[in-house]
Structures are given as C-alpha cells and as structure tokens.
Amino acid sequence: MSMTISECAQVREGFPRPYPDTPTNVLEQFKMTGKIVVVTGAADGIGYAVAEAMAEANGAVALWYNSQKAEALAKTHGVKTAAYKVNVSDHEEVQKTISDVLKDFGRIDVFIANAGAAISKPILEQTLDEYKKQMSVNVDGVVYCAKYAGEVFKRQGTGNFIITSSMSAHVVNVPVDQPVYNGSKAFVTHFGKCLAREWREFARVNIVSPGFFETKMGASPRVINEAYRMSSLGRQGHVKEIKGLYLYLASDASTYATGSDMIIDGGYVLP
C-alpha cells in the first residue's frame, strides 16, 4: 500500500524498536547455549544433520523422531536431548507432543518444521490417496506445527520458526513429474512469509529451500544425471553443507532476519 510523503514522515509510537541484547562477538552469536530446539523429521538426512548442528552448538534438542540418535547426541555433546514419536499430519499428536516437550524442557525457543514427503509421479498417474499423503505431511504438518508452536511463542513473547521448503518452490522443472510436491513446497514458502508478518510482535519466521542433497529424498537414479548437469557445482550437496545455514537462522546471529527464503542448491535454479 502506497503512502504520501507526509504519512511517511509521521512518527510511529514505539519506533524505532531497540536492538536485541545479543553478543557482538560473532562466534558467541552462533552459540545455542540455553536454547531449546525442536526438529521434526529428525530421523536422518537434513533433519538429523540440523539436530546435530544444534547439539554441536550446545543447544538442547527435541527430536521428532529417533531415540537412539538422540541418546548419541546427548552423550557426544553433553546436551539434553529427547525423542518423540509423532505423526506431524495428525494435529492432535502435534499438539500433545508440543505439550510433552514443554513438560520435559520448560520452553521452546526454536521450532524447525523439517518433516517432508515426496511421491514423484505426474498428477495424471498419482492417486488421490498419494496426493493426500503428501499434502498431509508437507502442508498440513507445517500448518499444525506452526499453529501450536506459535501459541507457545506468543505466550513466551519470543520464538523462532524455521520451515524446510525446497528449491522446487522457485522453478517448475525440478523435476517436472512431481507437481504436487512442488506445489506443496510453494505453499509452505509463502505461508512462512505470511507468518513472519503475522507473528512480527513475538517471533521470527524464515524458510530454507534446499536443492538436491545426498539423502533418501535426494535425486533419484532416474534424475541424478540431470541434477549434476543443472547444478553449477556439478553435484548434490552433503548434509554437512547445510548445517551452518540452519544454525545461523536458529541462533542470535540472525536476529535481523525474518521472512527470508534462503536457497541452498549448488546453483541449480540460476537462470
């Protein structure tokens, strides 16, 4: 909405807001000491790498879901961890598990909505049950997590929500035979930006859009050569190469970032 020069010059009550009381030393900014982080889809792949990054930075981590790896993180890094079995496409399970995390940890500082599902079929070949399954995880799961984590953040007066989307939200040929997946990621990308506005008084919201990483949801044998050809770096990413981005968004290093959509794809979607 456009404004006149005189309207722009008007003093807004309560502005400018103060800078956050965070460390000036950049290495101190990246530390997660004292912060409680929830990571969904944390069994393996990007999700577990993110959980590992938070533990390495001395944060406490609630993993949704892998108990053995949670115990290993706690032992290796000397931080508190816990694992929760939860289906993010079930809103009652999401609500209950957030309540359980609050009982176990006392608060939630960062919620990383990372769980996702992909069924690579053209829409004319995909069944409606397959469509519903993808959307229930990729869209409903993020919405449910946002609703109940957002309620916690509003009560606390502070919070940090991070959504894992995909580079496929930015182009239509990644690959061409998964329109439902691509569309679901476009939804959560725009949803995250809307949340950043809605929650501006009490929480930050950012989006990470990964390209092909060498995980179970990475490039399939059918499209692997295309992934190599289209990427400027000529390869898939290793999960260790994405840990720092999530840590940046989760930590005090990014206190001026909200509503951002950060693509990390080896240059795949470059024109």
C-alpha positions, 0 to 999 in steps of 0.5 A, spaced: 500 500 500 502 506 497 503 512 502 504 520 501 510 523 503 507 526 509 504 519 512 511 517 511 514 522 515 509 521 521 512 518 527 510 511 529 509 510 537 514 505 539 519 506 533 524 505 532 524 498 536 531 497 540 536 492 538 536 485 541 541 484 547 545 479 543 553 478 543 557 482 538 562 477 538 560 473 532 562 466 534 558 467 541 552 469 536 552 462 533 552 459 540 545 455 542 547 455 549 540 455 553 536 454 547 531 449 546 530 446 539 525 442 536 526 438 529 521 434 526 523 429 521 529 428 525 530 421 523 536 422 518 538 426 512 537 434 513 533 433 519 538 429 523 544 433 520 540 440 523 539 436 530 546 435 530 548 442 528 544 444 534 547 439 539 554 441 536 552 448 538 550 446 545 543 447 544 538 442 547 534 438 542 527 435 541 527 430 536 521 428 532 523 422 531 529 417 533 531 415 540 537 412 539 540 418 535 538 422 540 541 418 546 548 419 541 547 426 541 546 427 548 552 423 550 557 426 544 555 433 546 553 433 553 546 436 551 539 434 553 536 431 548 529 427 547 525 423 542 518 423 540 514 419 536 509 423 532 505 423 526 506 431 524 499 430 519 495 428 525 494 435 529 492 432 535 499 428 536 502 435 534 499 438 539 500 433 545 507 432 543 508 440 543 505 439 550 510 433 552 516 437 550 514 443 554 513 438 560 520 435 559 524 442 557 520 448 560 520 452 553 521 452 546 525 457 543 526 454 536 521 450 532 524 447 525 518 444 521 523 439 517 518 433 516 517 432 508 514 427 503 515 426 496 511 421 491 514 423 484 509 421 479 505 426 474 498 428 477 495 424 471 498 417 474 498 419 482 492 417 486 488 421 490 490 417 496 498 419 494 496 426 493 493 426 500 499 423 503 503 428 501 499 434 502 498 431 509 505 431 511 508 437 507 502 442 508 498 440 513 504 438 518 507 445 517 500 448 518 499 444 525 506 445 527 506 452 526 499 453 529 501 450 536 508 452 536 506 459 535 501 459 541 507 457 545 511 463 542 506 468 543 505 466 550 513 466 551 513 473 547 519 470 543 520 464 538 523 462 532 520 458 526 524 455 521 520 451 515 524 446 510 521 448 503 525 446 497 528 449 491 522 446 487 518 452 490 522 457 485 522 453 478 517 448 475 522 443 472 525 440 478 523 435 476 517 436 472 513 429 474 512 431 481 507 437 481 504 436 487 510 436 491 512 442 488 506 445 489 506 443 496 513 446 497 510 453 494 505 453 499 509 452 505 514 458 502 509 463 502 505 461 508 512 462 512 512 469 509 505 470 511 507 468 518 513 472 519 508 478 518 503 475 522 507 473 528 512 480 527 510 482 535 513 475 538 517 471 533 521 470 527 519 466 521 524 464 515 524 458 510 530 454 507 529 451 500 534 446 499 536 443 492 538 436 491 542 433 497 545 426 498 539 423 502 533 418 501 529 424 498 535 426 494 535 425 486 533 419 484 537 414 479 532 416 474 534 424 475 541 424 478 544 425 471 540 431 470 541 434 477 549 434 476 548 437 469 543 443 472 547 444 478 553 449 477 557 445 482 556 439 478 553 435 484 548 434 490 550 437 496 552 433 503 548 434 509 554 437 512 553 443 507 547 445 510 548 445 517 551 452 518 545 455 514 540 452 519 544 454 525 545 461 523 537 462 522 536 458 529 541 462 533 542 470 535 546 471 529 540 472 525 536 476 529 535 481 523 532 476 519 525 474 518 521 472 512 527 470 508 527 464 503 534 462 503 536 457 497 541 452 498 542 448 491 549 448 488 546 453 483 541 449 480 535 454 479 540 460 476 537 462 470 
